[in-house]
Amino acid sequence: MPESSEKQTAQHKLPPPSFSLLVATFASQAMVAFGKVPDPIEGKTEVRLEMARHAIDMLDILEQKTKGNLSSDEAAMLEGILHQLRIEFMDAMTPR
């Protein structure tokens, strides 16, 4: 790793890898795609429902593939986030 990258990593400590961080990452991607949160790179909001749907689908696959292997807290967190994102998606699809 180049020295400048090491300094950046030291300044911006990454959280430890975890199941909840993985779920939160996809949920954050969906919220950016819904235009609810600015894109962290470009700093602007844009609605991209196909990207939101992709993030939701990824979480759905994660839920299916981990069924029976999660703690009750992890399963509840994933189920709750999926529920919230699906409602958000339905809201975004409803004409105003």
Distance bins in CASP14 RR format, pairs under 12 A and 6 or more apart:
PFRMAT RR
TARGET T0000
AUTHOR 0000-0000-0000
RMODE 2
METHOD distances of the structure
MODEL  1
1 7 0 0 0 0 0 1 0 0 0 0 0
1 8 0 0 0 0 1 0 0 0 0 0 0
1 9 1 0 0 1 0 0 0 0 0 0 0
1 10 0 0 0 0 0 1 0 0 0 0 0
2 8 0 0 0 0 1 0 0 0 0 0 0
2 9 0 0 0 0 0 1 0 0 0 0 0
3 9 0 0 0 0 0 1 0 0 0 0 0
3 10 0 0 0 0 0 1 0 0 0 0 0
4 10 0 0 0 0 0 1 0 0 0 0 0
4 11 0 0 0 0 0 1 0 0 0 0 0
5 11 0 0 0 0 0 1 0 0 0 0 0
5 12 0 0 0 0 0 1 0 0 0 0 0
6 12 0 0 0 0 0 1 0 0 0 0 0
8 14 0 0 0 0 0 1 0 0 0 0 0
14 21 0 0 0 0 1 0 0 0 0 0 0
14 25 0 0 0 0 0 1 0 0 0 0 0
15 21 1 0 1 0 0 0 0 0 0 0 0
15 22 0 0 0 0 0 1 0 0 0 0 0
15 24 0 0 0 0 1 0 0 0 0 0 0
15 25 0 0 0 0 0 1 0 0 0 0 0
16 22 0 0 0 0 0 1 0 0 0 0 0
17 24 0 0 0 0 0 1 0 0 0 0 0
17 25 0 0 0 0 0 1 0 0 0 0 0
18 24 0 0 0 0 1 0 0 0 0 0 0
18 25 0 0 0 0 0 1 0 0 0 0 0
18 71 0 0 0 0 0 1 0 0 0 0 0
18 73 0 0 0 0 0 1 0 0 0 0 0
18 74 0 0 0 0 1 0 0 0 0 0 0
18 77 0 0 0 0 0 1 0 0 0 0 0
19 25 0 0 0 0 0 1 0 0 0 0 0
19 26 0 0 0 0 0 1 0 0 0 0 0
19 59 0 0 0 0 0 1 0 0 0 0 0
19 62 0 0 0 0 1 0 0 0 0 0 0
19 63 0 0 0 0 0 1 0 0 0 0 0
19 66 0 0 0 0 1 0 0 0 0 0 0
19 69 0 0 0 0 1 0 0 0 0 0 0
19 70 1 0 0 1 0 0 0 0 0 0 0
19 71 0 0 0 0 1 0 0 0 0 0 0
19 73 0 0 0 0 1 0 0 0 0 0 0
19 74 1 0 1 0 0 0 0 0 0 0 0
19 75 0 0 0 0 0 1 0 0 0 0 0
19 77 0 0 0 0 1 0 0 0 0 0 0
19 78 0 0 0 0 1 0 0 0 0 0 0
19 81 0 0 0 0 0 1 0 0 0 0 0
20 26 0 0 0 0 0 1 0 0 0 0 0
20 27 0 0 0 0 0 1 0 0 0 0 0
20 62 0 0 0 0 0 1 0 0 0 0 0
20 70 0 0 0 0 0 1 0 0 0 0 0
20 71 0 0 0 0 0 1 0 0 0 0 0
20 73 0 0 0 0 1 0 0 0 0 0 0
20 74 1 0 0 1 0 0 0 0 0 0 0
20 75 0 0 0 0 0 1 0 0 0 0 0
20 76 0 0 0 0 0 1 0 0 0 0 0
20 77 1 0 0 1 0 0 0 0 0 0 0
20 78 0 0 0 0 1 0 0 0 0 0 0
20 81 0 0 0 0 1 0 0 0 0 0 0
21 27 0 0 0 0 0 1 0 0 0 0 0
21 28 0 0 0 0 0 1 0 0 0 0 0
21 74 0 0 0 0 0 1 0 0 0 0 0
21 77 0 0 0 0 0 1 0 0 0 0 0
22 28 0 0 0 0 0 1 0 0 0 0 0
22 29 0 0 0 0 0 1 0 0 0 0 0
22 55 0 0 0 0 0 1 0 0 0 0 0
22 58 0 0 0 0 1 0 0 0 0 0 0
22 59 0 0 0 0 1 0 0 0 0 0 0
22 61 0 0 0 0 0 1 0 0 0 0 0
22 62 1 0 0 1 0 0 0 0 0 0 0
22 63 0 0 0 0 0 1 0 0 0 0 0
22 66 0 0 0 0 0 1 0 0 0 0 0
22 70 0 0 0 0 0 1 0 0 0 0 0
22 74 0 0 0 0 0 1 0 0 0 0 0
22 77 0 0 0 0 0 1 0 0 0 0 0
22 78 0 0 0 0 1 0 0 0 0 0 0
22 81 0 0 0 0 0 1 0 0 0 0 0
23 29 0 0 0 0 0 1 0 0 0 0 0
23 30 0 0 0 0 0 1 0 0 0 0 0
23 55 0 0 0 0 0 1 0 0 0 0 0
23 56 0 0 0 0 0 1 0 0 0 0 0
23 58 0 0 0 0 1 0 0 0 0 0 0
23 59 1 0 0 1 0 0 0 0 0 0 0
23 60 0 0 0 0 0 1 0 0 0 0 0
23 62 1 0 0 1 0 0 0 0 0 0 0
23 63 0 0 0 0 1 0 0 0 0 0 0
23 66 0 0 0 0 0 1 0 0 0 0 0
23 70 0 0 0 0 0 1 0 0 0 0 0
23 73 0 0 0 0 0 1 0 0 0 0 0
23 74 0 0 0 0 1 0 0 0 0 0 0
23 75 0 0 0 0 0 1 0 0 0 0 0
23 76 0 0 0 0 0 1 0 0 0 0 0
23 77 1 0 0 1 0 0 0 0 0 0 0
23 78 1 0 1 0 0 0 0 0 0 0 0
23 79 0 0 0 0 0 1 0 0 0 0 0
23 80 0 0 0 0 1 0 0 0 0 0 0
23 81 1 0 1 0 0 0 0 0 0 0 0
23 82 0 0 0 0 1 0 0 0 0 0 0
23 84 0 0 0 0 0 1 0 0 0 0 0
23 85 0 0 0 0 0 1 0 0 0 0 0
24 30 0 0 0 0 0 1 0 0 0 0 0
24 31 0 0 0 0 0 1 0 0 0 0 0
24 55 0 0 0 0 0 1 0 0 0 0 0
24 59 0 0 0 0 0 1 0 0 0 0 0
24 62 0 0 0 0 0 1 0 0 0 0 0
24 74 0 0 0 0 0 1 0 0 0 0 0
24 77 0 0 0 0 1 0 0 0 0 0 0
24 78 0 0 0 0 0 1 0 0 0 0 0
24 81 1 0 0 1 0 0 0 0 0 0 0
24 85 0 0 0 0 0 1 0 0 0 0 0
25 31 0 0 0 0 0 1 0 0 0 0 0
25 32 0 0 0 0 0 1 0 0 0 0 0
25 40 0 0 0 0 0 1 0 0 0 0 0
25 55 0 0 0 0 1 0 0 0 0 0 0
25 58 0 0 0 0 1 0 0 0 0 0 0
25 59 0 0 0 0 1 0 0 0 0 0 0
25 62 0 0 0 0 0 1 0 0 0 0 0
25 81 0 0 0 0 0 1 0 0 0 0 0
26 32 0 0 0 0 0 1 0 0 0 0 0
26 33 0 0 0 0 0 1 0 0 0 0 0
26 51 0 0 0 0 0 1 0 0 0 0 0
26 52 0 0 0 0 0 1 0 0 0 0 0
26 53 0 0 0 0 0 1 0 0 0 0 0
26 54 0 0 0 0 1 0 0 0 0 0 0
26 55 1 0 1 0 0 0 0 0 0 0 0
26 56 0 0 0 0 1 0 0 0 0 0 0
26 57 0 0 0 0 1 0 0 0 0 0 0
26 58 1 0 1 0 0 0 0 0 0 0 0
26 59 1 0 1 0 0 0 0 0 0 0 0
26 60 0 0 0 0 1 0 0 0 0 0 0
26 61 0 0 0 0 0 1 0 0 0 0 0
26 62 1 0 0 1 0 0 0 0 0 0 0
26 63 0 0 0 0 0 1 0 0 0 0 0
26 78 0 0 0 0 1 0 0 0 0 0 0
26 81 0 0 0 0 1 0 0 0 0 0 0
26 82 0 0 0 0 1 0 0 0 0 0 0
26 85 0 0 0 0 1 0 0 0 0 0 0
27 33 0 0 0 0 0 1 0 0 0 0 0
27 34 0 0 0 0 0 1 0 0 0 0 0
27 36 0 0 0 0 0 1 0 0 0 0 0
27 37 0 0 0 0 0 1 0 0 0 0 0
27 52 0 0 0 0 0 1 0 0 0 0 0
27 55 1 0 0 1 0 0 0 0 0 0 0
27 56 0 0 0 0 1 0 0 0 0 0 0
27 58 0 0 0 0 0 1 0 0 0 0 0
27 59 1 0 0 1 0 0 0 0 0 0 0
27 62 0 0 0 0 0 1 0 0 0 0 0
27 77 0 0 0 0 1 0 0 0 0 0 0
27 78 0 0 0 0 1 0 0 0 0 0 0
27 80 0 0 0 0 1 0 0 0 0 0 0
27 81 1 0 1 0 0 0 0 0 0 0 0
27 82 0 0 0 0 1 0 0 0 0 0 0
27 83 0 0 0 0 0 1 0 0 0 0 0
27 84 0 0 0 0 1 0 0 0 0 0 0
27 85 1 0 0 1 0 0 0 0 0 0 0
27 86 0 0 0 0 0 1 0 0 0 0 0
27 88 0 0 0 0 0 1 0 0 0 0 0
28 34 0 0 0 0 0 1 0 0 0 0 0
28 35 0 0 0 0 0 1 0 0 0 0 0
28 36 0 0 0 0 0 1 0 0 0 0 0
28 37 1 0 0 1 0 0 0 0 0 0 0
28 38 0 0 0 0 0 1 0 0 0 0 0
28 39 0 0 0 0 0 1 0 0 0 0 0
28 40 0 0 0 0 1 0 0 0 0 0 0
28 51 0 0 0 0 0 1 0 0 0 0 0
28 52 0 0 0 0 0 1 0 0 0 0 0
28 55 0 0 0 0 1 0 0 0 0 0 0
28 59 0 0 0 0 0 1 0 0 0 0 0
28 81 0 0 0 0 0 1 0 0 0 0 0
28 85 0 0 0 0 0 1 0 0 0 0 0
29 35 0 0 0 0 0 1 0 0 0 0 0
29 36 0 0 0 0 0 1 0 0 0 0 0
29 37 0 0 0 0 1 0 0 0 0 0 0
29 39 0 0 0 0 0 1 0 0 0 0 0
29 40 0 0 0 0 0 1 0 0 0 0 0
29 48 0 0 0 0 0 1 0 0 0 0 0
29 51 1 0 0 1 0 0 0 0 0 0 0
29 52 0 0 0 0 1 0 0 0 0 0 0
29 53 0 0 0 0 0 1 0 0 0 0 0
29 54 0 0 0 0 1 0 0 0 0 0 0
29 55 1 0 1 0 0 0 0 0 0 0 0
29 56 0 0 0 0 1 0 0 0 0 0 0
29 57 0 0 0 0 0 1 0 0 0 0 0
29 58 0 0 0 0 1 0 0 0 0 0 0
29 59 0 0 0 0 1 0 0 0 0 0 0
29 81 0 0 0 0 0 1 0 0 0 0 0
29 85 0 0 0 0 0 1 0 0 0 0 0
30 36 0 0 0 0 1 0 0 0 0 0 0
30 37 0 0 0 0 1 0 0 0 0 0 0
30 47 0 0 0 0 0 1 0 0 0 0 0
30 48 0 0 0 0 0 1 0 0 0 0 0
30 49 0 0 0 0 1 0 0 0 0 0 0
30 50 0 0 0 0 0 1 0 0 0 0 0
30 51 1 0 0 1 0 0 0 0 0 0 0
30 52 1 0 1 0 0 0 0 0 0 0 0
30 53 0 0 0 0 1 0 0 0 0 0 0
30 54 0 0 0 0 1 0 0 0 0 0 0
30 55 1 1 0 0 0 0 0 0 0 0 0
30 56 1 0 1 0 0 0 0 0 0 0 0
30 57 0 0 0 0 0 1 0 0 0 0 0
30 58 0 0 0 0 1 0 0 0 0 0 0
30 59 0 0 0 0 1 0 0 0 0 0 0
30 60 0 0 0 0 0 1 0 0 0 0 0
30 81 0 0 0 0 1 0 0 0 0 0 0
30 82 0 0 0 0 1 0 0 0 0 0 0
30 84 0 0 0 0 1 0 0 0 0 0 0
30 85 1 0 1 0 0 0 0 0 0 0 0
30 86 0 0 0 0 1 0 0 0 0 0 0
30 87 0 0 0 0 0 1 0 0 0 0 0
30 88 1 0 0 1 0 0 0 0 0 0 0
30 89 0 0 0 0 1 0 0 0 0 0 0
30 92 0 0 0 0 0 1 0 0 0 0 0
31 37 1 0 1 0 0 0 0 0 0 0 0
31 38 0 0 0 0 0 1 0 0 0 0 0
31 39 0 0 0 0 0 1 0 0 0 0 0
31 40 0 0 0 0 0 1 0 0 0 0 0
31 45 0 0 0 0 0 1 0 0 0 0 0
31 47 0 0 0 0 0 1 0 0 0 0 0
31 48 0 0 0 0 0 1 0 0 0 0 0
31 51 0 0 0 0 0 1 0 0 0 0 0
31 52 0 0 0 0 1 0 0 0 0 0 0
31 55 0 0 0 0 1 0 0 0 0 0 0
31 56 0 0 0 0 0 1 0 0 0 0 0
31 81 0 0 0 0 0 1 0 0 0 0 0
31 84 0 0 0 0 1 0 0 0 0 0 0
31 85 0 0 0 0 1 0 0 0 0 0 0
31 88 1 0 0 1 0 0 0 0 0 0 0
31 89 0 0 0 0 0 1 0 0 0 0 0
31 92 0 0 0 0 0 1 0 0 0 0 0
32 38 1 0 0 1 0 0 0 0 0 0 0
32 39 1 0 1 0 0 0 0 0 0 0 0
32 40 1 0 0 1 0 0 0 0 0 0 0
32 41 0 0 0 0 1 0 0 0 0 0 0
32 42 0 0 0 0 1 0 0 0 0 0 0
32 43 0 0 0 0 1 0 0 0 0 0 0
32 44 0 0 0 0 0 1 0 0 0 0 0
32 45 1 0 0 1 0 0 0 0 0 0 0
32 46 0 0 0 0 1 0 0 0 0 0 0
32 47 0 0 0 0 1 0 0 0 0 0 0
32 48 0 0 0 0 1 0 0 0 0 0 0
32 51 1 0 0 1 0 0 0 0 0 0 0
32 52 0 0 0 0 1 0 0 0 0 0 0
32 54 0 0 0 0 0 1 0 0 0 0 0
32 55 0 0 0 0 1 0 0 0 0 0 0
32 88 0 0 0 0 0 1 0 0 0 0 0
33 39 0 0 0 0 1 0 0 0 0 0 0
33 45 0 0 0 0 1 0 0 0 0 0 0
33 46 0 0 0 0 1 0 0 0 0 0 0
33 47 1 0 0 1 0 0 0 0 0 0 0
33 48 1 0 1 0 0 0 0 0 0 0 0
33 49 1 0 0 1 0 0 0 0 0 0 0
33 50 1 0 0 1 0 0 0 0 0 0 0
33 51 1 1 0 0 0 0 0 0 0 0 0
33 52 1 1 0 0 0 0 0 0 0 0 0
33 53 0 0 0 0 1 0 0 0 0 0 0
33 54 1 0 0 1 0 0 0 0 0 0 0
33 55 1 0 0 1 0 0 0 0 0 0 0
33 56 0 0 0 0 1 0 0 0 0 0 0
33 57 0 0 0 0 0 1 0 0 0 0 0
33 58 0 0 0 0 0 1 0 0 0 0 0
33 85 0 0 0 0 1 0 0 0 0 0 0
33 88 0 0 0 0 1 0 0 0 0 0 0
33 89 0 0 0 0 1 0 0 0 0 0 0
33 92 0 0 0 0 1 0 0 0 0 0 0
34 45 0 0 0 0 1 0 0 0 0 0 0
34 46 0 0 0 0 1 0 0 0 0 0 0
34 47 1 0 0 1 0 0 0 0 0 0 0
34 48 0 0 0 0 1 0 0 0 0 0 0
34 49 1 0 0 1 0 0 0 0 0 0 0
34 50 0 0 0 0 0 1 0 0 0 0 0
34 51 0 0 0 0 1 0 0 0 0 0 0
34 52 1 0 1 0 0 0 0 0 0 0 0
34 53 0 0 0 0 0 1 0 0 0 0 0
34 55 0 0 0 0 1 0 0 0 0 0 0
34 56 0 0 0 0 0 1 0 0 0 0 0
34 84 0 0 0 0 0 1 0 0 0 0 0
34 85 0 0 0 0 1 0 0 0 0 0 0
34 86 0 0 0 0 0 1 0 0 0 0 0
34 87 0 0 0 0 0 1 0 0 0 0 0
34 88 1 0 1 0 0 0 0 0 0 0 0
34 89 1 0 0 1 0 0 0 0 0 0 0
34 90 0 0 0 0 0 1 0 0 0 0 0
34 91 0 0 0 0 1 0 0 0 0 0 0
34 92 1 0 1 0 0 0 0 0 0 0 0
34 93 0 0 0 0 0 1 0 0 0 0 0
35 42 0 0 0 0 0 1 0 0 0 0 0
35 43 0 0 0 0 0 1 0 0 0 0 0
35 44 0 0 0 0 1 0 0 0 0 0 0
35 45 1 0 1 0 0 0 0 0 0 0 0
35 46 1 0 0 1 0 0 0 0 0 0 0
35 47 1 0 1 0 0 0 0 0 0 0 0
35 48 1 0 0 1 0 0 0 0 0 0 0
35 49 0 0 0 0 1 0 0 0 0 0 0
35 51 0 0 0 0 1 0 0 0 0 0 0
35 52 0 0 0 0 1 0 0 0 0 0 0
35 88 0 0 0 0 0 1 0 0 0 0 0
35 91 0 0 0 0 0 1 0 0 0 0 0
35 92 0 0 0 0 1 0 0 0 0 0 0
36 45 1 0 0 1 0 0 0 0 0 0 0
36 46 0 0 0 0 0 1 0 0 0 0 0
36 47 0 0 0 0 1 0 0 0 0 0 0
36 48 0 0 0 0 0 1 0 0 0 0 0
36 52 0 0 0 0 1 0 0 0 0 0 0
36 84 0 0 0 0 0 1 0 0 0 0 0
36 85 0 0 0 0 0 1 0 0 0 0 0
36 88 1 0 0 1 0 0 0 0 0 0 0
36 89 0 0 0 0 0 1 0 0 0 0 0
36 91 0 0 0 0 0 1 0 0 0 0 0
36 92 0 0 0 0 1 0 0 0 0 0 0
37 43 0 0 0 0 1 0 0 0 0 0 0
37 44 0 0 0 0 0 1 0 0 0 0 0
37 45 1 0 0 1 0 0 0 0 0 0 0
37 46 0 0 0 0 0 1 0 0 0 0 0
37 47 0 0 0 0 0 1 0 0 0 0 0
37 52 0 0 0 0 0 1 0 0 0 0 0
37 88 0 0 0 0 0 1 0 0 0 0 0
38 44 1 0 1 0 0 0 0 0 0 0 0
38 45 1 0 1 0 0 0 0 0 0 0 0
38 46 0 0 0 0 1 0 0 0 0 0 0
39 45 1 0 0 1 0 0 0 0 0 0 0
39 46 1 0 0 1 0 0 0 0 0 0 0
39 47 0 0 0 0 0 1 0 0 0 0 0
39 48 0 0 0 0 1 0 0 0 0 0 0
39 51 0 0 0 0 0 1 0 0 0 0 0
42 48 0 0 0 0 0 1 0 0 0 0 0
46 52 0 0 0 0 0 1 0 0 0 0 0
47 53 0 0 0 0 0 1 0 0 0 0 0
47 88 0 0 0 0 0 1 0 0 0 0 0
47 89 0 0 0 0 0 1 0 0 0 0 0
47 91 0 0 0 0 0 1 0 0 0 0 0
47 92 1 0 0 1 0 0 0 0 0 0 0
47 93 0 0 0 0 0 1 0 0 0 0 0
48 54 0 0 0 0 1 0 0 0 0 0 0
48 55 0 0 0 0 0 1 0 0 0 0 0
48 89 0 0 0 0 0 1 0 0 0 0 0
48 92 0 0 0 0 0 1 0 0 0 0 0
49 55 0 0 0 0 0 1 0 0 0 0 0
49 56 0 0 0 0 0 1 0 0 0 0 0
49 85 0 0 0 0 0 1 0 0 0 0 0
49 88 0 0 0 0 0 1 0 0 0 0 0
49 89 1 0 0 1 0 0 0 0 0 0 0
49 90 0 0 0 0 0 1 0 0 0 0 0
49 91 0 0 0 0 0 1 0 0 0 0 0
49 92 1 0 1 0 0 0 0 0 0 0 0
49 93 1 0 0 1 0 0 0 0 0 0 0
49 94 0 0 0 0 0 1 0 0 0 0 0
50 56 0 0 0 0 0 1 0 0 0 0 0
50 57 0 0 0 0 0 1 0 0 0 0 0
50 89 0 0 0 0 0 1 0 0 0 0 0
50 92 0 0 0 0 0 1 0 0 0 0 0
50 93 0 0 0 0 0 1 0 0 0 0 0
51 57 0 0 0 0 0 1 0 0 0 0 0
51 58 0 0 0 0 0 1 0 0 0 0 0
51 89 0 0 0 0 0 1 0 0 0 0 0
51 92 0 0 0 0 0 1 0 0 0 0 0
52 58 0 0 0 0 0 1 0 0 0 0 0
52 59 0 0 0 0 0 1 0 0 0 0 0
52 85 1 0 0 1 0 0 0 0 0 0 0
52 86 0 0 0 0 0 1 0 0 0 0 0
52 87 0 0 0 0 0 1 0 0 0 0 0
52 88 1 0 0 1 0 0 0 0 0 0 0
52 89 1 0 1 0 0 0 0 0 0 0 0
52 90 0 0 0 0 0 1 0 0 0 0 0
52 91 0 0 0 0 0 1 0 0 0 0 0
52 92 1 0 0 1 0 0 0 0 0 0 0
52 93 0 0 0 0 0 1 0 0 0 0 0
53 59 0 0 0 0 0 1 0 0 0 0 0
53 60 0 0 0 0 0 1 0 0 0 0 0
53 85 0 0 0 0 1 0 0 0 0 0 0
53 86 0 0 0 0 1 0 0 0 0 0 0
53 88 0 0 0 0 0 1 0 0 0 0 0
53 89 1 0 0 1 0 0 0 0 0 0 0
53 90 0 0 0 0 0 1 0 0 0 0 0
53 92 0 0 0 0 1 0 0 0 0 0 0
53 93 0 0 0 0 1 0 0 0 0 0 0
54 60 0 0 0 0 0 1 0 0 0 0 0
54 61 0 0 0 0 0 1 0 0 0 0 0
54 85 0 0 0 0 0 1 0 0 0 0 0
54 89 0 0 0 0 0 1 0 0 0 0 0
55 61 0 0 0 0 0 1 0 0 0 0 0
55 62 0 0 0 0 0 1 0 0 0 0 0
55 81 0 0 0 0 0 1 0 0 0 0 0
55 82 0 0 0 0 0 1 0 0 0 0 0
55 85 1 0 0 1 0 0 0 0 0 0 0
55 86 0 0 0 0 0 1 0 0 0 0 0
55 88 0 0 0 0 0 1 0 0 0 0 0
55 89 0 0 0 0 1 0 0 0 0 0 0
56 62 0 0 0 0 0 1 0 0 0 0 0
56 63 0 0 0 0 0 1 0 0 0 0 0
56 78 0 0 0 0 0 1 0 0 0 0 0
56 81 0 0 0 0 1 0 0 0 0 0 0
56 82 1 0 0 1 0 0 0 0 0 0 0
56 83 0 0 0 0 0 1 0 0 0 0 0
56 84 0 0 0 0 0 1 0 0 0 0 0
56 85 1 0 1 0 0 0 0 0 0 0 0
56 86 1 0 0 1 0 0 0 0 0 0 0
56 87 0 0 0 0 0 1 0 0 0 0 0
56 88 0 0 0 0 1 0 0 0 0 0 0
56 89 1 0 0 1 0 0 0 0 0 0 0
56 90 0 0 0 0 0 1 0 0 0 0 0
56 92 0 0 0 0 0 1 0 0 0 0 0
57 63 0 0 0 0 0 1 0 0 0 0 0
57 64 0 0 0 0 0 1 0 0 0 0 0
57 82 0 0 0 0 0 1 0 0 0 0 0
57 85 0 0 0 0 0 1 0 0 0 0 0
57 86 0 0 0 0 0 1 0 0 0 0 0
57 89 0 0 0 0 0 1 0 0 0 0 0
58 64 0 0 0 0 0 1 0 0 0 0 0
58 65 0 0 0 0 0 1 0 0 0 0 0
58 78 0 0 0 0 0 1 0 0 0 0 0
58 81 0 0 0 0 0 1 0 0 0 0 0
58 82 0 0 0 0 0 1 0 0 0 0 0
58 85 0 0 0 0 0 1 0 0 0 0 0
59 65 0 0 0 0 0 1 0 0 0 0 0
59 66 0 0 0 0 0 1 0 0 0 0 0
59 77 0 0 0 0 0 1 0 0 0 0 0
59 78 1 0 0 1 0 0 0 0 0 0 0
59 79 0 0 0 0 1 0 0 0 0 0 0
59 80 0 0 0 0 0 1 0 0 0 0 0
59 81 1 0 0 1 0 0 0 0 0 0 0
59 82 1 0 1 0 0 0 0 0 0 0 0
59 83 0 0 0 0 0 1 0 0 0 0 0
59 84 0 0 0 0 0 1 0 0 0 0 0
59 85 1 0 0 1 0 0 0 0 0 0 0
59 86 0 0 0 0 1 0 0 0 0 0 0
59 89 0 0 0 0 0 1 0 0 0 0 0
60 66 0 0 0 0 0 1 0 0 0 0 0
60 67 0 0 0 0 0 1 0 0 0 0 0
60 78 0 0 0 0 1 0 0 0 0 0 0
60 79 0 0 0 0 0 1 0 0 0 0 0
60 81 0 0 0 0 0 1 0 0 0 0 0
60 82 1 0 0 1 0 0 0 0 0 0 0
60 83 0 0 0 0 0 1 0 0 0 0 0
60 85 0 0 0 0 1 0 0 0 0 0 0
60 86 0 0 0 0 1 0 0 0 0 0 0
60 89 0 0 0 0 0 1 0 0 0 0 0
61 67 0 0 0 0 0 1 0 0 0 0 0
61 78 0 0 0 0 0 1 0 0 0 0 0
61 82 0 0 0 0 0 1 0 0 0 0 0
62 69 0 0 0 0 0 1 0 0 0 0 0
62 70 0 0 0 0 1 0 0 0 0 0 0
62 74 0 0 0 0 0 1 0 0 0 0 0
62 75 0 0 0 0 0 1 0 0 0 0 0
62 77 0 0 0 0 0 1 0 0 0 0 0
62 78 1 0 0 1 0 0 0 0 0 0 0
62 79 0 0 0 0 0 1 0 0 0 0 0
62 81 0 0 0 0 0 1 0 0 0 0 0
62 82 0 0 0 0 1 0 0 0 0 0 0
63 69 0 0 0 0 0 1 0 0 0 0 0
63 70 0 0 0 0 1 0 0 0 0 0 0
63 74 0 0 0 0 0 1 0 0 0 0 0
63 75 0 0 0 0 1 0 0 0 0 0 0
63 76 0 0 0 0 0 1 0 0 0 0 0
63 77 0 0 0 0 0 1 0 0 0 0 0
63 78 1 0 1 0 0 0 0 0 0 0 0
63 79 1 0 0 1 0 0 0 0 0 0 0
63 80 0 0 0 0 0 1 0 0 0 0 0
63 81 0 0 0 0 1 0 0 0 0 0 0
63 82 1 0 0 1 0 0 0 0 0 0 0
63 83 0 0 0 0 0 1 0 0 0 0 0
63 85 0 0 0 0 0 1 0 0 0 0 0
63 86 0 0 0 0 0 1 0 0 0 0 0
64 70 0 0 0 0 0 1 0 0 0 0 0
64 75 0 0 0 0 0 1 0 0 0 0 0
64 78 0 0 0 0 0 1 0 0 0 0 0
64 79 0 0 0 0 0 1 0 0 0 0 0
64 82 0 0 0 0 0 1 0 0 0 0 0
65 78 0 0 0 0 0 1 0 0 0 0 0
66 74 1 0 0 1 0 0 0 0 0 0 0
66 75 0 0 0 0 1 0 0 0 0 0 0
66 77 0 0 0 0 0 1 0 0 0 0 0
66 78 1 0 0 1 0 0 0 0 0 0 0
66 79 0 0 0 0 0 1 0 0 0 0 0
67 74 0 0 0 0 0 1 0 0 0 0 0
67 75 0 0 0 0 1 0 0 0 0 0 0
67 78 0 0 0 0 1 0 0 0 0 0 0
67 79 0 0 0 0 0 1 0 0 0 0 0
68 74 0 0 0 0 0 1 0 0 0 0 0
68 75 1 0 0 1 0 0 0 0 0 0 0
68 78 0 0 0 0 0 1 0 0 0 0 0
69 75 0 0 0 0 1 0 0 0 0 0 0
69 78 0 0 0 0 0 1 0 0 0 0 0
70 76 0 0 0 0 1 0 0 0 0 0 0
70 77 0 0 0 0 1 0 0 0 0 0 0
70 78 1 0 0 1 0 0 0 0 0 0 0
70 79 0 0 0 0 1 0 0 0 0 0 0
71 77 0 0 0 0 1 0 0 0 0 0 0
71 78 0 0 0 0 0 1 0 0 0 0 0
72 78 0 0 0 0 0 1 0 0 0 0 0
72 79 0 0 0 0 0 1 0 0 0 0 0
73 79 0 0 0 0 0 1 0 0 0 0 0
73 80 0 0 0 0 0 1 0 0 0 0 0
74 80 0 0 0 0 0 1 0 0 0 0 0
74 81 0 0 0 0 0 1 0 0 0 0 0
75 81 0 0 0 0 0 1 0 0 0 0 0
75 82 0 0 0 0 0 1 0 0 0 0 0
76 82 0 0 0 0 0 1 0 0 0 0 0
76 83 0 0 0 0 0 1 0 0 0 0 0
77 83 0 0 0 0 0 1 0 0 0 0 0
77 84 0 0 0 0 0 1 0 0 0 0 0
78 84 0 0 0 0 0 1 0 0 0 0 0
78 85 0 0 0 0 0 1 0 0 0 0 0
79 85 0 0 0 0 0 1 0 0 0 0 0
79 86 0 0 0 0 0 1 0 0 0 0 0
80 86 0 0 0 0 1 0 0 0 0 0 0
80 87 0 0 0 0 0 1 0 0 0 0 0
80 88 0 0 0 0 0 1 0 0 0 0 0
81 87 0 0 0 0 0 1 0 0 0 0 0
81 88 0 0 0 0 0 1 0 0 0 0 0
82 88 0 0 0 0 0 1 0 0 0 0 0
82 89 0 0 0 0 0 1 0 0 0 0 0
83 89 0 0 0 0 0 1 0 0 0 0 0
83 90 0 0 0 0 0 1 0 0 0 0 0
84 90 0 0 0 0 0 1 0 0 0 0 0
84 91 0 0 0 0 0 1 0 0 0 0 0
85 91 0 0 0 0 0 1 0 0 0 0 0
85 92 0 0 0 0 0 1 0 0 0 0 0
86 92 0 0 0 0 0 1 0 0 0 0 0
86 93 0 0 0 0 0 1 0 0 0 0 0
87 93 0 0 0 0 0 1 0 0 0 0 0
87 94 0 0 0 0 0 1 0 0 0 0 0
88 94 0 0 0 0 0 1 0 0 0 0 0
END
